[in-house]
């Protein structure tokens, strides 16, 4: 009985905590559909005008295209690098493994401003023009550790005896990878692509320092935050962005769980 | 056997070479460049590459830099404390009270806000905490206060609240993982041997969860020190942090060497604090690897 009671208090606390976590996001749609230009309670009336205004802003469309292009390339490259690293880490022992993996995973804990300024200094010294390319180079650096973290669990739960059986049956190592490993880790790859895409779409600091004149969506958004009269439109844009990233996350989570089931592993929960 | 092992090592190195090369070129080399810059000086656009410690002297003696650095450390420390304390019960609840089949759903729910636009989330706190914001207009509407509260926006407090919100999932995940690893029979044994629930928690659960708590603290503390967006949007002049000064040095004052020096100093201080923190907790971390 007392255990139930204690669980009850904890449950209440956890529920309140979730409310705290979601509070800002829940406010987004409320103000996006509110006709007042001032973001405060009490609400005025319902409107879709702010969404309609989004369609007309050309700078926004350019920023969206830039961001999507950057995010697609970033997702592909960091997942590719992630596959190499996760496969190497899960399957092989090699000298300096700890140090090498530590260096590759370092951006996970490094403040982004450090990554941003250090890349900026190098690119300027090399005379490289700041553009989408420089943003991609930075984004791949910070997305690869996330890809590795996701793919690691996929590669680690692979049953080595399946690969050995395929080799015994005459497959070469590329065949083993293509026919056995790849299908089994595919859900992990999809999940890694989606997460890297989401991170890149959302990343601000590195893009702020390295985008030059190719403003990404967050950089464009940052510029808009200075104008109070643009705020309702920002709310509308935010509503769309948050809905899209939640959708992508649900897809990624679904892919990850399917992968866990496919490999016959137990559910452990979470991306990281 | 040795032959097999070396061929495995070769294959492993071949696979790791691409991501390693990338990290060396775009992480290690730029960090080395920042370190080199910190010993140089800049006059408008020309960089003087003669070795000097002037920047470091300035970084440690100029009251502005010192104040920003100390404030950043205070904010990061407070955010870490608040985040970890608030997160622990949630992680505990998910690990010990949620049925196994539903755990991943809870973890998913906790992580979703983390993946949604950071910029917009921080900005929404400005909307919530502002003078005419959601909190103030709501409290006035309910008749709880007459005047809007001013202690909650454009200052230190606002930065702490916003960052504690932003980094919440970072704290929950590692604590949850270490709680999940605890062998439940240890807790039964403790109770069989006469421990109460509470003393079993403090003598068994908490020490075994410490690796997660330490990881959570570091994962929150290190990036928080370098946060740029939050102090800029909700900090006001009294809530600016070292990252804002680094950005100013690089992009506004054209003083990359000074910016580099501040970045290096911040990283060194963070590393030292992290190492001390790990050393203080080493008795909990031993025997894990």
Interface residues (C-beta under 8 A of the other chain):
Chain A: X2 X3 X6 X7 X10 X11 X13 X14 X17 X18 X20 X21 X22 X23 X24 X25 X27 X28 X31 X38 X39 X40 X41 X42 X80 X81 X82 X84 X85 X87 X88 X89 X91 X92 X93 X94 X95 X97 X100 X103 X104 X106 X107 X109 X110 X111 X112 X113 X114 X115 X117 X118 X119 X120 X121 X122 X125 X137 X138 X140 X141 X144 X148 X195 X198 X199 X202 X204 X205 X209 X218 X221 X222 X225 X234 X238 X241 X242 X245 X246 X249 X253 X257 X267 X268 X269 X270 X271 X272
Chain B: X5 X8 X9 X10 X11 X12 X13 X15 X16 X18 X19 X20 X22 X23 X24 X26 X27 X28 X29 X30 X31 X33 X34 X37 X86 X89 X90 X92 X93 X94 X97 X100 X101 X103 X104 X106 X107 X108 X109 X110 X111 X112 X113 X115 X116 X117 X118 X119 X120 X121 X123 X124 X125 X127 X128 X130 X132 X133 X134 X137 X138 X141 X165 X168 X169 X173 X176 X177 X180 X197 X218 X219 X222 X223 X225 X226 X227 X228 X229 X233 X243 X246 X247 X250 X251 X256 X259 X260 X263 X266 X267
